[in-house]
Amino acid sequence: MTIVEGLLVLILVILIAFVLYYYFRGSTGKLEISRPLESRVDEYLDRRFDLLVEEWSLVRRPEAERFRDKHLPPLARDEERMAALKAFEKEFGEELGSLEERIEALENQVIH
């Protein structure tokens, strides 16, 4: 290996070290070498989670659970009422059909 080749290898090693240093620079969390980009994104989201929730007007899980606990029972009661109303509608339709048949039978008796 000549001096020029040795310098090129040294410059290449320094360049790779420089790129790796700036890639991992500023990270305070645990980075995984096998998936450096994903771990950087995870770290960023962990640090900025509160700001993201506020900015996007998102709801946290405890607030969503309180909302569900507060509003789910009335919705369940409304669904039960709707089922009862649908059953009534079905029975009423059948009864109405029966009455119409009886009216037609009476009209036929009166006409003939």
Secondary structure, DSSP 8 states (H G I E B T S, - for coil): --HHHHHHHHHHHHHHHHHHHHHHTT--S---TTSHHHHHHHHHHHHHHHHHHHHTT---HHHHHHHHHHHHHHHHHHHHHHHHHHHHHHHHHHHHHHHHHHHHHHHHHHH-
